[in-house]
């Protein structure tokens, strides 16, 4: 076991210590207390928003080079410490050590990218319809951003929300997920170490009431939320009610179509990666495998063999291929959906049983379920665990219809050697992101991220698209 951290809020550039009534446990070994955690409330949120508002003017008016340098320095520090921070991430969230270090490096690259974007903010010079009149557009910071982040990417998602907010001159109040506060706190501490001025980033740790207090606060100008669809709908209502900007990412039920002409080995590896890596706890995970009849049985048999061979264990063990679920609730959700699928007529090809390992933890046996229909709950509701189901289809047209037959639309993939089907799927899959011969999970940090239907609401996140949500456009007219 490792040392237990004593976490604090960050308000106005300082750690604010309070009682620590909660604990963050290691899901690989629940005897290990990762951190003792405070539980914030209205007083802490009010103080954080006041600090962010007081800091906004100076940060927004600072040279973009100042903002760029802070993000760049933070990126360098985080990259140098990626193994240390990645180990903390894996200990707290349950990803394998390789995944934890990889996510930490990704967060460092996000900071580096937006350090550059701070210097690339630009507008337009336009011809007016009136002689002698000039028109310019330029982008300005908005104000205080409330950021509510999830546990499944506990450093990458805080980075991809904070970095553009900071790059473009905004200030931040962030609430990290209750299951993974230590990882988020490590990032906030590094930003301050890199020279972030007091009050520019404030972090309040706590339960759902903290997020609600941020959403409802009149001093918060915009909200960016990643989490469940049910909670996200409430966040949207709260923000719109007081006319605050809002951006939501709310999950997926992502299809991977496997056509008869697919390379079988490649299709199996793509499905294994998309469905089971990161314990299936990715909003872009391939939870629905839609397989054409001619390759279905071979595909299911080959994938089942790979799934059965996955080594499940302690996230910090270098031999582990899949770590535990993040919490007991998340573990039980996976097992509950497996039972629901069985009851609806699905056939568990491999997995589905409780796991008893040497260490007490929240382990889920990776599970593949065949013989399911598109209207079953297992194919309509997000499980968010290492559980994948297969749906047999006769044609490409049926596959596309099934792929689009859910209320989510985040990511969709197809494995095929047909250029015709690949192009048609890119155009007609109702998803914000489409993958051809690639896993549905796994996206770059410099391009837009987001979905359609009930997966996303508001402007896209990440990359060059982030400027739309994190700035406001001003149009200026002048007569000479």
C-alpha positions as CSV (number, residue, x, y, z in Angstrom):
1,X,0.0,0.0,0.0
2,X,1.0,3.6,-0.5
3,X,0.7,6.8,1.5
4,X,-2.7,8.4,2.0
5,X,-3.0,11.9,0.6
6,X,-4.7,14.7,2.5
7,X,-6.6,16.7,-0.1
8,X,-7.8,20.3,0.1
9,X,-9.8,22.7,-1.9
10,X,-7.9,25.3,-4.0
11,X,-9.3,28.8,-3.6
12,X,-7.5,32.0,-4.7
13,X,-4.2,30.3,-5.2
14,X,-4.1,28.6,-1.9
15,X,-5.0,25.2,-0.4
16,X,-7.9,25.5,1.9
17,X,-8.0,22.8,4.5
18,X,-11.3,21.6,6.0
19,X,-12.6,18.4,7.6
20,X,-12.1,15.4,5.4
21,X,-15.1,13.1,6.0
22,X,-14.7,11.0,2.8
23,X,-12.1,8.7,1.4
24,X,-11.0,7.8,-2.1
25,X,-10.2,4.1,-2.2
26,X,-8.0,2.1,-4.6
27,X,-10.4,0.0,-6.7
28,X,-7.7,-2.6,-7.2
29,X,-7.3,-3.0,-3.4
30,X,-10.0,-1.5,-1.3
31,X,-7.9,-1.7,1.9
32,X,-5.7,1.1,0.4
33,X,-7.0,4.6,1.1
34,X,-5.7,6.8,-1.7
35,X,-6.9,10.1,-0.2
36,X,-8.9,11.7,2.6
37,X,-11.3,14.1,0.9
38,X,-13.1,17.3,2.0
39,X,-16.7,17.9,1.1
40,X,-17.3,21.4,-0.1
41,X,-20.6,23.4,0.0
42,X,-22.0,26.8,-0.8
43,X,-19.5,28.7,1.3
44,X,-16.5,27.2,-0.6
45,X,-18.2,27.6,-4.0
46,X,-19.0,31.3,-3.2
47,X,-15.4,32.0,-2.2
48,X,-14.1,30.2,-5.3
49,X,-16.4,32.2,-7.7
50,X,-15.5,35.4,-6.0
51,X,-11.8,34.7,-6.4
52,X,-12.3,33.7,-10.1
53,X,-14.3,36.9,-10.8
54,X,-11.6,39.1,-9.1
55,X,-8.9,37.4,-11.2
56,X,-10.7,37.6,-14.5
57,X,-9.8,41.1,-15.6
58,X,-6.1,40.8,-15.1
59,X,-5.9,37.3,-16.7
60,X,-8.1,38.3,-19.7
61,X,-6.1,41.5,-20.3
62,X,-2.7,39.8,-19.9
63,X,-0.5,39.3,-22.9
64,X,-1.4,36.0,-24.6
65,X,2.3,35.1,-24.2
66,X,1.8,35.1,-20.4
67,X,-1.0,32.6,-20.8
68,X,0.9,30.5,-23.3
69,X,4.0,30.3,-21.1
70,X,2.0,29.1,-18.1
71,X,0.3,26.3,-20.0
72,X,3.6,25.4,-21.7
73,X,5.5,25.2,-18.5
74,X,2.7,23.2,-16.9
75,X,2.8,20.8,-19.8
76,X,6.6,20.3,-19.4
77,X,6.2,19.6,-15.6
78,X,3.4,17.2,-16.2
79,X,5.3,15.3,-18.9
80,X,8.3,15.0,-16.7
81,X,6.1,13.6,-13.9
82,X,3.9,11.4,-16.1
83,X,5.0,8.2,-14.4
84,X,4.4,9.5,-10.9
85,X,1.1,11.1,-11.8
86,X,0.1,8.2,-14.0
87,X,0.7,5.8,-11.1
88,X,-1.6,7.9,-8.9
89,X,-4.2,7.9,-11.6
90,X,-4.1,4.1,-12.0
91,X,-4.2,3.7,-8.2
92,X,-7.2,5.9,-7.8
93,X,-9.2,5.2,-11.0
94,X,-8.2,1.6,-11.8
95,X,-6.8,1.9,-15.3
96,X,-3.7,-0.2,-16.0
97,X,-0.5,1.6,-15.3
98,X,0.2,1.9,-19.1
99,X,-3.2,3.5,-19.6
100,X,-2.7,5.9,-16.6
101,X,0.7,7.1,-17.8
102,X,-0.6,7.4,-21.3
103,X,-3.5,9.5,-20.2
104,X,-1.2,11.8,-18.2
105,X,1.0,12.3,-21.2
106,X,-2.1,13.1,-23.2
107,X,-3.1,15.8,-20.7
108,X,0.4,17.3,-21.0
109,X,0.0,17.4,-24.7
110,X,-3.3,19.1,-24.4
111,X,-1.8,21.8,-22.3
112,X,1.0,22.2,-24.8
113,X,-1.5,22.5,-27.7
114,X,-3.5,25.2,-26.0
115,X,-0.4,27.0,-25.0
116,X,0.1,27.5,-28.7
117,X,-3.6,28.3,-29.3
118,X,-3.3,31.3,-26.9
119,X,-1.1,32.9,-29.5
120,X,-3.2,32.0,-32.5
121,X,-6.5,33.7,-31.5
122,X,-7.6,35.7,-34.5
123,X,-10.5,37.6,-36.1
124,X,-11.4,38.9,-39.5
125,X,-11.3,42.2,-41.5
126,X,-14.4,42.4,-43.7
127,X,-15.8,44.7,-46.3
128,X,-18.8,46.7,-45.2
129,X,-21.7,47.2,-47.6
130,X,-21.4,51.0,-46.8
131,X,-18.6,53.1,-48.3
132,X,-16.0,54.3,-45.8
133,X,-17.0,51.8,-43.1
134,X,-14.7,49.1,-41.9
135,X,-15.7,45.9,-40.1
136,X,-13.6,43.8,-37.8
137,X,-14.4,40.7,-35.7
138,X,-12.3,39.5,-32.8
139,X,-12.7,37.1,-30.0
140,X,-12.8,37.9,-26.3
141,X,-12.8,36.0,-23.1
142,X,-16.2,35.3,-21.6
143,X,-15.7,35.2,-17.8
144,X,-15.8,32.5,-15.1
145,X,-16.2,28.9,-16.3
146,X,-17.7,26.2,-14.1
147,X,-16.2,22.8,-15.1
148,X,-17.7,19.6,-13.8
149,X,-15.6,16.6,-14.8
150,X,-16.0,12.8,-14.6
151,X,-13.9,10.0,-13.1
152,X,-13.1,7.9,-16.2
153,X,-10.5,10.3,-17.6
154,X,-9.6,12.1,-14.4
155,X,-6.7,14.2,-15.8
156,X,-7.3,14.3,-19.5
157,X,-10.8,15.8,-19.3
158,X,-10.0,18.4,-16.7
159,X,-7.1,19.3,-18.9
160,X,-9.1,19.6,-22.1
161,X,-11.7,21.8,-20.3
162,X,-9.3,24.0,-18.3
163,X,-6.6,24.5,-21.0
164,X,-8.8,26.3,-23.6
165,X,-10.6,28.3,-20.9
166,X,-7.2,29.5,-19.6
167,X,-5.6,30.0,-23.0
168,X,-8.3,32.4,-24.1
169,X,-8.3,34.5,-20.9
170,X,-11.1,33.0,-18.8
171,X,-11.0,31.9,-15.1
172,X,-12.2,28.6,-13.7
173,X,-14.0,26.9,-10.9
174,X,-13.7,23.2,-11.3
175,X,-15.4,20.3,-9.5
176,X,-13.6,17.0,-10.1
177,X,-15.4,13.6,-9.8
178,X,-15.8,12.3,-6.3
179,X,-14.1,9.0,-7.1
180,X,-10.9,10.6,-8.5
181,X,-10.2,13.9,-6.7
182,X,-6.5,13.2,-6.1
183,X,-5.6,13.0,-9.8
184,X,-7.4,16.3,-10.6
185,X,-5.8,18.0,-7.6
186,X,-2.3,16.9,-8.9
187,X,-3.1,18.8,-12.2
188,X,-4.3,21.9,-10.4
189,X,-1.2,22.0,-8.2
190,X,1.0,21.7,-11.3
191,X,-0.7,24.7,-12.9
192,X,0.0,26.8,-9.9
193,X,3.5,25.6,-9.8
194,X,3.9,26.8,-13.4
195,X,3.0,30.3,-12.4
196,X,-0.8,30.6,-12.6
197,X,-1.9,33.8,-10.9
198,X,-4.0,33.6,-7.8
199,X,-7.7,32.9,-8.4
200,X,-7.5,32.0,-12.0
201,X,-8.1,28.3,-11.3
202,X,-10.1,27.3,-8.2
203,X,-11.1,23.7,-7.3
204,X,-13.8,22.6,-5.0
205,X,-14.0,18.9,-4.0
206,X,-17.3,17.5,-3.0
207,X,-20.5,15.6,-3.9
208,X,-23.2,16.5,-6.3
209,X,-24.4,19.5,-4.3
210,X,-21.1,21.3,-5.2
211,X,-21.8,20.8,-8.9
212,X,-25.3,22.1,-8.5
213,X,-24.1,25.2,-6.6
214,X,-21.7,25.9,-9.5
215,X,-24.5,25.5,-12.0
216,X,-26.8,27.8,-10.1
217,X,-24.3,30.5,-9.2
218,X,-25.0,33.8,-10.9
219,X,-21.3,34.6,-10.9
220,X,-20.5,31.7,-13.2
221,X,-20.9,32.7,-16.9
222,X,-20.6,29.2,-18.5
223,X,-20.8,25.6,-17.6
224,X,-19.0,22.6,-19.2
225,X,-20.1,19.2,-18.0
226,X,-19.2,15.7,-18.8
227,X,-21.2,12.9,-17.2
228,X,-24.5,11.0,-17.5
229,X,-27.4,12.0,-19.7
230,X,-29.8,12.3,-16.8
231,X,-27.5,14.6,-14.8
232,X,-26.6,16.5,-17.9
233,X,-30.2,17.4,-18.7
234,X,-30.5,19.0,-15.3
235,X,-27.3,20.9,-15.7
236,X,-28.6,22.3,-19.0
237,X,-31.9,23.4,-17.5
238,X,-30.1,25.1,-14.6
239,X,-27.7,27.0,-17.0
240,X,-30.3,28.0,-19.5
241,X,-32.7,29.2,-16.8
242,X,-30.2,31.9,-16.0
243,X,-28.9,32.3,-19.5
244,X,-25.4,30.9,-18.9
245,X,-23.5,29.2,-21.7
246,X,-23.6,25.4,-21.5
247,X,-21.7,22.5,-23.1
248,X,-22.5,18.9,-22.3
249,X,-20.9,15.5,-23.1
250,X,-23.2,12.7,-21.9
251,X,-22.1,9.3,-23.1
252,X,-22.8,6.9,-25.9
253,X,-24.0,3.5,-26.9
254,X,-21.5,3.1,-29.7
255,X,-21.8,0.7,-32.6
256,X,-19.0,-1.1,-34.3
257,X,-20.1,-2.6,-37.6
258,X,-18.1,-5.6,-38.9
259,X,-18.8,-6.5,-42.5
260,X,-18.3,-9.9,-44.2
261,X,-15.4,-8.5,-46.2
262,X,-13.5,-7.4,-43.0
263,X,-10.1,-8.7,-42.2
264,X,-11.1,-11.0,-39.3
265,X,-8.0,-10.6,-37.2
266,X,-8.1,-6.8,-37.5
267,X,-11.8,-6.7,-36.7
268,X,-11.3,-8.8,-33.6
269,X,-8.5,-6.6,-32.3
270,X,-10.5,-3.4,-33.0
271,X,-13.4,-4.8,-31.1
272,X,-11.2,-6.0,-28.2
273,X,-9.6,-2.5,-27.9
274,X,-12.8,-0.6,-28.2
275,X,-14.9,-2.7,-25.9
276,X,-12.6,-3.8,-23.1
277,X,-9.6,-1.6,-22.7
278,X,-9.9,0.9,-19.9
279,X,-12.3,-1.6,-18.4
280,X,-14.9,-0.5,-21.0
281,X,-15.3,2.8,-19.0
282,X,-15.1,5.1,-21.9
283,X,-18.0,7.0,-23.4
284,X,-16.6,6.1,-26.8
285,X,-16.4,2.3,-26.0
286,X,-17.8,-0.2,-28.6
287,X,-20.6,-1.6,-26.6
288,X,-22.7,-2.8,-29.6
289,X,-21.0,-5.1,-32.1
290,X,-23.1,-5.3,-35.3
291,X,-21.8,-8.2,-37.3
292,X,-22.8,-9.3,-40.8
293,X,-24.1,-12.9,-41.0
294,X,-21.3,-14.4,-43.1
295,X,-18.6,-13.5,-40.6
296,X,-20.6,-13.5,-37.4
297,X,-19.8,-16.9,-36.0
298,X,-16.1,-16.8,-36.7
299,X,-15.9,-13.3,-35.3
300,X,-17.7,-14.2,-32.1
301,X,-15.6,-17.3,-31.6
302,X,-12.3,-15.4,-32.2
303,X,-13.3,-12.5,-30.0
304,X,-14.5,-14.7,-27.2
305,X,-11.1,-16.4,-27.2
306,X,-9.3,-13.0,-26.8
307,X,-11.7,-11.8,-24.2
308,X,-11.4,-14.9,-22.1
309,X,-7.6,-14.6,-22.2
310,X,-7.5,-11.0,-20.9
311,X,-5.6,-10.8,-17.6
312,X,-7.7,-8.9,-15.1
313,X,-5.9,-7.7,-11.9
314,X,-4.4,-4.9,-9.9
315,X,-4.0,-1.8,-12.1
316,X,-0.4,-1.3,-10.9
317,X,0.7,-4.8,-11.9
318,X,2.6,-4.5,-15.2
319,X,1.1,-7.9,-16.3
320,X,-2.5,-6.7,-15.9
321,X,-4.4,-6.1,-19.2
322,X,-7.6,-4.9,-17.6
323,X,-8.1,-3.2,-14.3
324,X,-11.1,-3.0,-12.0
325,X,-14.2,-0.9,-12.2
326,X,-13.8,2.5,-10.5
327,X,-16.3,1.7,-7.7
328,X,-18.6,-0.9,-6.2
329,X,-21.6,0.8,-7.8
330,X,-20.0,0.7,-11.2
331,X,-19.1,-3.0,-10.8
332,X,-22.6,-3.8,-9.8
333,X,-24.0,-1.9,-12.7
334,X,-22.1,-4.2,-15.1
335,X,-23.2,-7.4,-13.4
336,X,-26.8,-6.1,-13.3
337,X,-26.9,-5.5,-17.1
338,X,-25.3,-8.9,-17.7
339,X,-28.3,-10.5,-15.8
340,X,-30.7,-8.3,-17.7
341,X,-29.3,-9.5,-21.0
342,X,-29.5,-13.1,-19.9
343,X,-33.1,-12.6,-18.9
344,X,-33.9,-11.0,-22.3
345,X,-32.5,-14.0,-24.1
346,X,-28.8,-13.0,-24.7
347,X,-26.2,-15.8,-24.6
348,X,-23.1,-15.2,-22.5
349,X,-20.3,-16.5,-24.7
350,X,-17.6,-15.8,-22.1
351,X,-17.4,-14.0,-18.8
352,X,-20.4,-12.9,-16.7
353,X,-19.3,-14.4,-13.4
354,X,-18.2,-12.8,-10.2
355,X,-14.4,-12.6,-9.7
356,X,-12.5,-13.4,-6.6
357,X,-8.9,-12.3,-6.7
358,X,-6.2,-12.2,-4.1
359,X,-6.8,-8.5,-3.3
360,X,-10.3,-7.2,-2.5
361,X,-11.3,-5.0,-5.3
362,X,-14.1,-4.1,-7.7
363,X,-13.3,-6.5,-10.5
364,X,-15.6,-7.3,-13.4
365,X,-15.1,-10.3,-15.6
366,X,-14.9,-9.1,-19.2
367,X,-18.1,-10.4,-20.8
368,X,-19.2,-11.0,-24.4
369,X,-22.9,-11.6,-25.0
370,X,-24.3,-13.0,-28.3
371,X,-27.7,-13.6,-29.8
372,X,-29.1,-10.2,-28.8
373,X,-31.7,-8.0,-30.5
374,X,-31.4,-4.3,-31.1
375,X,-34.3,-3.5,-28.9
376,X,-32.9,-5.3,-25.8
377,X,-31.9,-3.0,-22.9
378,X,-28.3,-4.2,-23.2
379,X,-28.3,-2.6,-26.7
380,X,-30.1,0.6,-25.7
381,X,-28.7,1.7,-22.4
382,X,-25.1,2.6,-21.5
383,X,-23.5,0.0,-19.3
384,X,-20.1,1.7,-18.9
385,X,-18.2,-1.5,-18.2
386,X,-16.4,-4.3,-19.9
387,X,-19.5,-5.8,-21.4
388,X,-20.1,-6.0,-25.2
389,X,-23.1,-7.5,-27.1
390,X,-23.3,-8.8,-30.7
391,X,-26.2,-8.2,-33.1
392,X,-26.4,-10.4,-36.2
393,X,-27.4,-8.6,-39.4
394,X,-27.9,-9.7,-43.0
395,X,-26.7,-6.6,-45.0
396,X,-25.0,-3.3,-44.8
397,X,-28.3,-1.5,-45.0
398,X,-29.6,-3.4,-41.9
399,X,-26.3,-2.7,-40.1
400,X,-26.6,1.0,-40.7
401,X,-30.2,1.0,-39.5
402,X,-29.3,-0.8,-36.3
403,X,-26.2,1.4,-35.7
404,X,-28.5,4.5,-35.8
405,X,-31.2,2.9,-33.7
406,X,-30.4,4.4,-30.3
407,X,-30.8,7.7,-28.7
408,X,-27.0,8.3,-28.4
409,X,-24.7,9.3,-31.2
410,X,-21.2,9.9,-30.0
411,X,-18.9,7.5,-31.9
412,X,-19.5,4.8,-34.6
413,X,-17.2,2.5,-36.4
414,X,-17.1,0.1,-39.3
415,X,-14.6,-2.6,-40.3
416,X,-14.7,-3.2,-44.0
417,X,-12.5,-3.4,-47.1
418,X,-15.3,-1.8,-49.2
419,X,-14.7,1.9,-50.0
420,X,-18.3,2.2,-50.9
421,X,-19.6,1.1,-47.5
422,X,-16.9,3.0,-45.7
423,X,-17.8,6.3,-47.4
424,X,-21.5,5.7,-47.0
425,X,-21.1,5.0,-43.3
426,X,-19.0,8.1,-42.8
427,X,-21.8,10.2,-44.3
428,X,-24.9,8.4,-42.8
429,X,-23.9,7.1,-39.4
430,X,-25.7,9.4,-36.9
431,X,-22.7,10.1,-34.7
432,X,-20.4,13.0,-34.1
433,X,-17.3,10.9,-34.8
434,X,-16.9,8.0,-37.3
435,X,-14.1,5.5,-37.4
436,X,-13.2,3.3,-40.4
437,X,-11.1,0.2,-39.6
438,X,-10.2,1.8,-36.2
439,X,-11.7,1.4,-32.7
440,X,-14.5,3.7,-31.8
441,X,-12.5,4.7,-28.7
442,X,-9.3,6.7,-29.2
443,X,-9.4,10.2,-30.4
444,X,-6.8,12.9,-31.0
445,X,-6.5,16.0,-28.8
446,X,-6.2,18.6,-31.5
447,X,-9.5,17.9,-33.4
448,X,-13.1,18.3,-32.3
449,X,-14.7,15.9,-29.9
450,X,-18.5,15.5,-29.5
451,X,-21.6,13.7,-30.6
452,X,-25.1,14.0,-31.9
453,X,-28.6,13.2,-30.4
454,X,-28.5,12.8,-26.6
455,X,-24.7,12.3,-26.5
456,X,-23.8,16.0,-26.7
457,X,-25.2,19.4,-26.4
458,X,-23.6,22.7,-27.4
459,X,-20.3,23.4,-29.2
460,X,-17.6,20.8,-29.7
461,X,-14.8,20.2,-27.2
462,X,-11.1,19.9,-27.8
463,X,-8.7,21.1,-30.6
464,X,-9.4,24.1,-32.8
465,X,-13.2,23.8,-32.2
466,X,-12.8,24.8,-28.5
467,X,-12.5,28.5,-29.3
468,X,-16.3,28.5,-30.1
469,X,-17.3,27.8,-26.6
470,X,-14.5,29.4,-24.6
471,X,-14.7,32.8,-26.4
472,X,-17.3,35.3,-27.6
473,X,-17.1,37.1,-30.9
474,X,-17.3,40.9,-31.0
475,X,-18.1,42.7,-34.3
476,X,-16.7,46.3,-34.5
477,X,-17.7,48.9,-37.1
478,X,-15.7,52.1,-37.7
479,X,-16.0,55.0,-40.1
480,X,-13.0,56.7,-41.4
